[in-house]
């Protein structure tokens, strides 16, 4: 019987280095089945004590290491995901802590997913006692995900995905890393793994319980939710699943783009509407007012920045103020030399940038 393709966790040390730390942790491997005359005599496996493959290539050793990871051992060797501009983000976070430790930080979107449409969240309150949704016509309704904003652990969190199909609350590691140390230190080891749609198993680095507040200062609801910290790239900061939705007695409607929940005296309705794509800030101060933009598609303004080539224009965003447009055009005019205005200006790309090579280990056979 063939074994399914193995997937191994990225670690900070090689299998050979891990084996050298403590050989007593590992079970004796099964004997090698490849005939001796067919083995590569130039490769030696310290785990088997025989030639044929290197220690780092040994599948039996890799599988035992993976089993130890699932048992909660060797977790300190798991390789953390590096974020773009990590140094700048760390400096920004530390600066915010020193200037105001008691102020809540606003986490908009930590990873630079630049061309994803942002959401505009609006809130209304009605004196109704029963949650209901208006009827929709054939052309009515929304197709996007239900995105909300919430206050979690003293942080104003943006881009939280309300997904009733998830059986757990999820907090992505790129967002968790932006919490203050006193909040991050509350994380405890995860007792169970997460199972994906296709059956893949994910072992979270840990879990954390946070008080989640949804709504404005006048009308809001709150509940403690247990979040599984997941090491995976995502355009969202986290997911509020079925348990969290149930705790706040909320009813989401993806078709309406609404989330409704009861509060004292009535019903609160949150609406999630797409606005033009903008790049979110990394981390900002508390309650930073966000620009309200009503149009769905941003209009462009064509401007000429080179006096000798007035027919060659560039496009700038119409959402800029008049002062912002002047400042941007001035910046572009001061750097006219970086643009190609005629064929002679196109000098080409250096070979060391244009050329590339495949990083293939010498002696390896192609995969069929």
Buried (B, 14 or more C-beta within 10 A) or exposed (E): EEEEEEEEBEBEBEBBEBBEEEEEEBEEBEEBEEEEEEBEEEBBBBBBEBBBBBBBBBEBBBBBBBEBBEEEEBBEBBEEBEBEEEEEBEEBBEEBBEEEEEEBBBBBBBBEBEEBBBBBBEBEBEEEEEBEEEEEEEEEEBEEBBBBBBBBBBBBBBBBBBBBEBEBBBBBBBBBBBBBEEBBEEBEEBEEEBEEEEEEEEBBBBBBBBEBBBBEEEBBBBBEBBBBBBBEEBEBBBBBBBBBBEBBEBBBBBEBBBBBBBBEEBBBBBBBBBBBEBEBBBBBEBEEEBEEEEEEEEEEEEEEBBEEEEEEEBEBBEBBEEEEBEEBBEEBEEEEEEEEEEEEEEEEEEEEEEEEEEEEEEEEEEEE
